Amino acid sequence: MFVEAGFCVDLLCWDRGREYPRFEQREGYRIRRCHIPAPYASKWLFVMMPLWWVYAFFQLLCRRYDAIHACDFDTVAPALAARVLRRKPVVYDIYDFYSVKSETIPRFLKRLFRKAEQVCARRADAVIIVDEGRTYLFGDKRPGNLVVAMNCPYDDVQPEWKKNPPDAPFTIFYGGLITTFRGIEKLVRVTEGLEGVRVVMAGWITDERYRALLDAAPHVEYIGLVDYPEALRRTYGADAVFSYYDPALEINRTANSSKMFDAFMCGTAVLANEEPPSAKIVREAQCGSLLPFEDDRGLREVIGRWRDDRRLAASFGQNGRRLFEQRLNWETVRETILDIYRNLGLNSA
């Protein structure tokens, strides 16, 4: 986005798995990676993060730039520290709040993270979040320059892709982590015994019991790990996309599902639960079904109704595509983000 807009871009990344080279030159930008190890979902992250902060802080002191775009809490801390000396604006882009990201973090640490995130947000020159429903996490005092930029994709639909033919089984696609709190067992259960309904799943299985669950369901096809273009092709070809987030997990109550936005782009109807605020657009734009997470009976009835009336499901998908073209596409979001930098007095080269 920034390169396309004419900005000169340098990326400073924390390669926690040490999977990529330290230095890399790509078309239009450069990448410098820090190789301090800190496995994902590991408690070692909290031990190693200060080392990353020290590394990033000194890198920011040694480099020339006009602004820092810091993604999430693990990068904004050194960015704000460097700003004290370099006096360059910091834009804090929050994909996920650390204080709600993991259930394994002790409660006292969550409170500490929540307070630290709030302080960093108030001190940044601008803050980006992906959904208005997350503003409660800032507490009583919201950041002054707060911008909502929803999780919208580029238009990557390919002309050779085909929709599921009407004489084929009604196909529901799920792509993402196959784990708890994503409604996986729910989807398998409510579609069991529904004649003419097929479920296709792709993604990383985090628990082997899910593999056994999928293998035991004759109406479910697990296709393993696929790349993003293949996931989009499957999204386009399906009759419906499943996007459920169990609200028992706090982070799920403010989920901003990329699957849902990909479905809009692909013109595919969405099966979503109503708890995340970002999902309300499904009802407003009439591009799918929005039910309480616990309403299994309602979900089964909706799937049966769509199976029996393919034109109804197709019309929801068409409404989603219209929504994408008019409001929820990356070009619109891109301009929202670039306006932040223009308002800070920064222009492309």
Buried (B, 14 or more C-beta within 10 A) or exposed (E): BBEEBEBBBEEBBBBBEEEEEEEEEEEEBEBBBBBBEBEEEEEEBEEBBEBBBEBBBEBBEEEEBEBBBBBBBBBBBBBBBBBEEBEBBBBBBBEBBBBBBBEEBEEEBBEBBBEBBBEBBBBBBBBBBBBEBBBEBBBEEBBEBBBBBBBBBEEBBEEEEEBBEEEEBBBBBBBBBBEBBBBBEBBBBBBBEBEEBBBBBBBEBEEEEBEEBBEEBEBBBBBEEBEEEEBBBBBBBBBBBBBBBBBEBBBBBBBBBBBBBBBBBBBBBBBBBBBBBBBEBBBEBBBBBBBEBEBBEEBBBBBBEBBEEBEBBBBBBBBBBBBBBEBBBBEBBBEBBBEBBEEBEBEEE
